[in-house]
Amino acid sequence: MELRHLRYFLVVAEEQHFTRAAERLGMQQPPLSHQIRLLEQELGFDLFRRHPKGADLTAGGKVFLEEAKTILRSVDLASQKAARAAQGFAGTISIGFTSSAAAHPLIPGIIRAYREAYPGVHMALTEANAAELTEDVMHGKVDMGFLRQPVAQPQGIAFHELLEEEMLLILPAGHPLLEGGARRGRRAADADGMPTVSLNALADEEFILVRRHGAPGMYSNLVAACENAGFTPRIALEIDRMLTNISLVAAGVGVSVVPASMKSFHRESVVYCRVKDARPALLAPINLVCRGEPVEPTQQNFLQLAREFTGR
């Protein structure tokens, strides 16, 4: 028994006439009658009582009609679900992010846009540092992740840079560099009111940084820029999450640098400054990490949407 036999039977039952059913199906009447006879032989009973004016369902045919409708509805529903999954409109996707990446409005914007475009996809979200997130993607625990600077380049892992923003110096409110003016390296505020500080003015400061294994790229860039300015930075403390540095700067533990998109945190107790004369420039990218070129439709759609959203 094939699905086409059920569809043939359903049309004949609806038309109650073999010739009209054949016309509706776009075939000749004799082959249709032959297929229905084969179906009846396989079932072991007649489905129709044939007469000159058409064909009526037998008692067995009436019962089989309801079951055939159920089977065909199930097949149609299954094909619809499968098609949605094949197009990435259904399924699951797991997205990771670092706290500093999630602080940028791009990330919640992408996630919200994806949820609106693909409401049938279940999205699981998790937070980790860049090293953990890369490992999770590599081992299939997370499908894709947002992070800043790649911490490693494992084989089979791809990093798609979405944007790049400047790093800002954070000083506790009342810091001498904010009050002492140009004698200690501060320059007049920029047009947007943000102070600018020369990097070499930070030679005597103690820095709070994200642990090297968590954000080695940005960590290394800062150390290199300080050394190019003539000093080796004194590291007072290393922490796991970039949001923590801001709280510790507010507590007066030291100074730090963070991506510009984090400048809304603790504005009452810290001051964000631009850094002058840093070589290399202190920049914070946002990357989307995944396993090579995604093969799952949900992941392909997410990557495409992330790129398009960033472009907008």
Helices and strands as residue ranges (DSSP letters): H 3-15, H 18-25, H 29-43, E 48-51, E 54-57, H 59-86, E 91-97, H 99-102, H 106-117, E 121-127, H 130-138, E 144-147, E 157-172, H 176-179, G 181-184, E 186-187, E 196-198, G 199-202, E 206-210, H 216-228, E 234-239, H 242-250, E 256-259, G 260-262, E 270-276, E 283-291, H 297-311
